């Protein structure tokens, strides 16, 4: 049970986007989707070393433990706009939101993300939407990744 939770915690951003950190070694030079795929595959296979290489060292998930293996099917990984990420987050929290509420959250999220990216000195950031099936139920999650020194890392 803990293994499933470890992955779901890794791909779920609950509430507002709280970003931690400063960058470290490892990571993925292949793009944000590749970093997320490496993390998901490593988590599923209980390869904590690889999973930790694509996690930001100050992420709330870092370091993942030995019980990180999970039973899930990874359906898709796609880069997303900030709007898409916020809409997914809003749907998970409240179901439906007005355009005004979504725009307000976009503005707030963008400000927080850009400040954190500046603070850690990352080159750029990208949201990634992950779709998984677990116990017959399909779920979507958004993750925030940053590119730092040529490597993509998962922040949250």
SVG drawing of the C-alpha trace seen along z (x, -y; Angstrom):
<svg xmlns="http://www.w3.org/2000/svg" viewBox="-18 -37 43 41">
<polyline fill="none" stroke="black" stroke-width="0.4" points="0.0,0.0 2.8,-2.5 4.4,-1.9 1.3,-3.1 1.0,-6.1 4.7,-7.0 4.0,-7.3 0.6,-9.0 2.2,-11.5 4.9,-12.0 2.4,-12.9 -0.3,-14.7 -0.1,-18.4 -2.8,-19.1 -4.0,-22.6 -1.6,-25.3 1.7,-24.5 4.3,-24.6 7.7,-24.5 10.9,-23.7 14.4,-23.9 17.7,-24.2 19.0,-21.8 21.3,-18.9 22.9,-16.3 21.3,-13.7 18.2,-14.6 17.2,-14.1 18.5,-16.0 15.8,-14.5 13.0,-16.9 10.4,-17.2 8.3,-14.2 11.4,-12.0 12.2,-13.0 8.6,-12.1 8.8,-8.8 12.1,-7.9 10.6,-8.7 7.4,-6.7 9.3,-3.7 11.9,-3.7 9.2,-4.0 7.2,-1.1 10.4,1.0 11.6,-0.1 14.7,-1.7 15.1,-4.4 18.5,-5.6 17.1,-6.4 13.9,-7.9 15.9,-10.2 18.1,-11.3 15.2,-13.1 13.7,-14.5 14.7,-17.9 16.8,-17.3 14.6,-19.7 11.3,-18.3 9.0,-17.0 9.3,-13.6 13.1,-13.5 14.5,-11.0 12.0,-8.3 12.4,-5.1 12.9,-1.5 9.2,-0.8 8.4,-3.0 7.3,-0.3 3.7,-0.8 1.0,1.1 -0.2,-1.3 -0.3,-1.6 1.3,-4.8 -1.1,-5.8 0.3,-9.2 2.8,-11.9 2.4,-15.3 3.8,-18.8 1.0,-21.2 0.4,-24.9 0.0,-26.5 -3.7,-26.8 -4.0,-23.1 -2.2,-22.3 -4.4,-24.8 -7.6,-23.4 -6.7,-19.8 -5.8,-21.0 -9.1,-22.9 -11.2,-20.0 -9.5,-17.7 -10.3,-20.1 -13.7,-21.5 -15.1,-20.0 -15.9,-23.1 -14.5,-26.6 -15.4,-29.8 -13.2,-31.4 -12.5,-34.2 -11.4,-31.7 -9.2,-29.8 -7.5,-33.0 -6.9,-34.2 -5.3,-30.8 -3.2,-31.0 -1.9,-34.4 -1.1,-33.4 0.5,-30.1 2.6,-31.7 3.9,-34.3 4.9,-31.7 6.5,-29.4 8.5,-32.2 9.8,-33.4 10.9,-29.9 12.5,-29.3 14.4,-32.6 15.4,-31.7 16.9,-28.4 18.5,-29.8 16.8,-27.3 16.8,-27.9 13.1,-27.2 10.1,-25.3 7.4,-23.1 4.2,-21.5 3.6,-17.9 0.3,-16.1 0.4,-12.4 -2.5,-10.0 -2.4,-6.7 -4.7,-3.8 -4.7,-2.3 -7.2,0.3 -9.3,-0.3 -9.6,-4.0 -8.0,-6.6 -6.5,-9.7 -4.7,-12.8 -2.0,-14.7 0.1,-17.6 3.8,-17.9 6.2,-20.9 9.6,-20.3 12.6,-22.7 15.6,-22.6 18.8,-23.3 22.3,-22.9 20.7,-21.0 18.8,-18.5 15.1,-18.3 14.1,-17.7 10.7,-17.1 10.0,-19.8 6.5,-18.7"/>
</svg>
